[in-house]
Amino acid sequence: SGTTYVAVSSDSPFVTTSSDGTNLTVRASPGSLRNIIWVSELNLFIAAGTGLVATSPDGITWTQRTTPFTDGFMNIAWSPTLNLAVILTSSGWLLTSSNGVNWTSRTTTAPPSGMWYDLKWVGGTINKFVAACFHTTGTTGTILTSSNGTSWSTTTVPNVSSLRHIAYSPTLNKIL
């Protein structure tokens, strides 16, 4: 958040905070959390884990949020352009929220033999959410994209089945 570092663990119901990146304090959380983002527009940390979403204004005090379902939440991305957070589950469900508190479920195409793995907001001239699917069988990968966070399209990537992470280069204006 600029003054507080926060780390989450999917192995325990704790978060770790630090004001300097060196001295750590372990704090309680509502459950095991897998991913976390800081949303400066909301002055809020949003974290997701196994069946839960939690928020915190300071990384210390956490509030569990009600969601339409309790799937295994994999990744979170925030679009400052859309003022929208998206949480992606491994099985292809999505949650969206403009405030981090109230969440709406969205559907996507479920991966045929794998799970959705990574999710990013890609700004610049692209302005899309992009997700990668890791397939356990076959020889093609799948990319999921959305320019508004509510309608999603899939693209097949030939000869690449293990798509796990996404990177964006603003200099090259390319998604890798």
Secondary structure, DSSP 8 states (H G I E B T S, - for coil): --S-EEEE-TTSSEEEEESSSSS-EEEE-SS-EEEEEEETTTTEEEEEEBTEEEEESSSSS-EEE--S---BEEEEEEETTTTEEEEEETTS-EEEESSSSS-EEE-----TTEEEEEEEEE-TTT-EEEEEEEESSSSEEEEEEESSSSS-EEEEEET--B-----EETTTTEE-
